[in-house]
Amino acid sequence: MGMHFDINKVSDYITEMVVEIACHKLENVIKDTAYISHVNMLYELYEHEGRLRREEAE
């Protein structure tokens, strides 16, 4: 008695796993991108405030 498996079921399972992993990775990339975008926005506000204060001091 040899092992019998359905190649279509194996292929479907592998496809499902790859899609699940890819979606998880994509979700992390989107979260990281949003975080970096927010940090960049805060830095730009900080720089803008610094310019305004320097102009007011002059």
C-alpha positions in Angstrom: 0.0 0.0 0.0 1.6 3.2 -1.2 0.8 6.7 -0.1 -1.9 8.2 -2.2 -2.6 12.0 -2.4 -4.5 14.2 -4.6 -2.2 16.7 -6.3 -5.0 19.2 -6.7 -5.7 19.2 -2.9 -2.0 19.6 -2.2 -1.7 22.4 -4.7 -4.8 24.2 -3.3 -3.4 23.8 0.3 0.0 25.3 -0.8 -1.8 28.2 -2.6 -3.9 28.9 0.4 -0.8 29.0 2.7 1.1 31.3 0.3 -1.8 33.7 0.0 -2.3 33.7 3.8 1.4 34.4 4.4 1.5 37.1 1.7 -1.6 38.9 3.1 0.0 38.8 6.6 3.2 40.3 5.2 1.4 42.9 3.2 -0.6 43.9 6.3 2.6 44.4 8.2 4.1 46.5 5.4 1.0 48.7 5.3 1.2 49.2 9.1 4.9 50.0 8.9 4.4 52.4 6.1 1.6 54.2 7.9 3.8 54.4 11.1 6.7 55.9 9.1 4.3 58.3 7.4 3.1 59.5 10.8 6.6 59.9 12.1 7.5 61.9 9.0 4.5 64.1 9.5 5.4 64.8 13.1 8.9 65.7 12.1 7.7 68.1 9.5 5.4 69.8 12.1 8.4 70.0 14.5 10.6 71.6 11.8 7.8 74.0 10.8 7.3 75.1 14.5 11.1 75.6 14.8 11.1 77.9 11.7 8.2 79.9 13.1 9.9 80.4 16.4 13.1 81.4 14.8 11.2 83.9 12.7 9.4 85.3 15.7 12.7 85.7 17.6 14.2 87.7 14.8 
